[in-house]
Amino acid sequence: MTYMAHYIPKPEIDRLLSQAGEARVPLFAAACRINCLYMIQKAGSGHLGTSFSSMDILSRLYLEELGEDDIAFSSKGHDAPAIYTVLIALGRLDFDLIHQLRRLDGLPGHPDVRTPHIATNTGSLGMGISKARGMAMARRLDGRPGRVYVLMGDGELQEGQVYESLQPTANHGFTNITAIIDHNKIQSDTWVKDVSDLGDLEAKFSAFGWVVERCDGNDDKALSAALASLAGRRAAPQVLIADTVKGKGVSFMEDFDAEATNGQYAYHSGALSPEKCAAAFAELDAALAKLCAGAGIGRVGYETVEIGAPGAGRPVQKLMSAYAEAIKELGAEREDMVVLNADLALDCGLIPFRSEFPERFVECGIAEMDMVSMAGGLALSGKLPVVHSFACFLSTRAGEQYFNNATEHTKIVYAGTLAGLLPSGPGHSHQSVRDIALFGNVPGLTAFEPSCEEEVRLGLRWAVSENAGSTYLRLVIVPCEIGYRLPEGYTLTPGRGCVLREGGDVVIFAYGPVMLQQVWLAAERLAERGIAAKVVNLPWLNTVDAAWLKDVVAGAKRIVTVDDHRVRGGQGELVAATVARLGLGAPVVNLGVEGIPCCGQTAEVLQRHGLDAASLADKIGGPA
């Protein structure tokens, strides 16, 4: 299935800018929204809502406000498509990159300094003002001029680092910093006020010693006036609270009725359906045509591209759907269970639990450290907390907090979703390939990654009802095709896995649906070369039963481990160390992610890291 998408070529954008006169910022923003829609549809994913809400701000900054020595960057990073669209339209990035969002060696899903005119890596929230203060400090030390503009999200203001950064920025007189809040009032899941109300933002920033201005952030005249007002009051760092509309420019994206949508804003991330893309383009095109007519400019010409839409495909394993069912079922059995979430209820499979047990569901917002310490308090008070966030944030931001909980010898279940190399489109800020090393070293905690829907149900039940200590459940969020099946009557025994395919030449250990599937396919390729590979699913990430391992690898000529994680600190090192300690003698090769994980489409990223089936077969058995 395919459909048509449209973008405005560079000569047409140049024509608009040259003829627009006083209307050039609104015209430019309207044109960039159309190209931003195209980029995200072409990529198949991205953040439309926040890109559209911030487009007017970015257009004013880059067209009218930034001087030669100034820097502007987004702290939230979700608006990367909007930033790229503006830079491409202005000729600061090659125009062909409009087709390369979230592609290997193209434009990453979140800002990265390897892209020209990107000042800092973002995507992990809350770091912006601290980064800006470092940049301003360097200018002060070097005697260099220049201002630093930081664009932030309102949901991002729930992160504690924001408030750590405000006071020293004012105390040390960094008057060349201007923060702009894209205050669209909707975060990942729902209304900010319903997650963690920000209260009186003007009073809060003023109390920290900042100069504050507020305006309609989607009205260019209001933006211009507000920035001019701040320019005349630079005795302290400044903040502009820009009231915007998430999804600005497309009526169905602007119109959010939380009650009608079970509390979920539908356009935070992801591409639109072909039908909705056509409807969105029609509205954006009409708005641009109206602006052109008002400025006495002829209508723009478009380029049209055919885009493939997802088809029905073959059946896949949906681990998060299985998790959603399982945690709801366990919630009915365990009245002591309290579920905590960091603004990711949909992605973490928590909507059914929240609907069924609202009094035992806690929305903590984008505040991972607070959430994990709250879980510690619940555990000390006799409850069973089950904590949720993306693995990349849960394992890193709250590291001190979950270690503190471990020292109290309580029981907590941590569920980290979006784990591993995939999806690779969001880029390295969201690719969790360090979490096994981090959670795996917590005393009294067992780390586990299920390989299929059945193992999700088994693993969660084991964590909740059987494990006396804490558990880290590492969950892949992408639907996965798998060719293997768990053995009949399979049960969980800590440290022991199961053989999925027999073979006497090489034993390959893996876990999770992404790498196990690639290993399974690699084993088929190896069989064609006369190499019999035994494929072993070992879901226990930081513990292995030595007696079981000795039996599984008995007689093996070689042992290979494949991690959906960095090699250092992954499961493979544990297997290799156990083999060495047992004195088994068989050589062990550890494979996994090396370096910083790449951004791009699934197939190209797996291949770049040498973790696709063909690459694995060549590494294990030599080239065909």
ABEGO torsion letter per residue (X at the ends): XBBBBBBBBAAAAAAAAAAAEAAAAAAAAAAAAAAAAAAAAAAGBEBAAAAAAAAAAAAAAAAAABBAABBBBBAAGAAAAAAAAAAAAAGABBAAAAAABGBBGBBBABBBAABBGBABBBGBBGAAAAAAAAAAAAAAAAGBBEBBBBBBBAAAAABAAAAAAAAAAAAAGBAABBBBBBBAGBBAABBAAAABBAEBAAAAAAAAGBBBBBBBAABAAAAAAAAAAAAABAABBBBBBBBBBBGBGBAAAABBBAAAAGGBBAAABEBBBAAAAAAAAAAAAAAAAAAAAAAGBBBBBBBBBBBBBBBAEBBBBBAAAAAAAAAAAAAAABAABBBBBBGAAAAAGAAAAAAABAAABBBAEBBAAAAAAAAAAAAAAGBBBBBBBBAAAAAAAAAAAAAAAAAAGBBBBBBBBGBEAOBAAAEAAABBAAAAAAAAABBGBBBBBBABAAAAAAAAAAAAAABABBBBBBBBABBBBBABBBBBGBBBBBGBBBBABBBAABBBBBBEAAAAAAAAAAAAAAAAAGBBBBBBBBABAABBBAAAAAAAABGBABBBBBBBBBABGBAAAAAAAAAAAAGAGBBBBBBEBBEBBBBEBAAAAAAAAGABAAAAAAAAAEBX
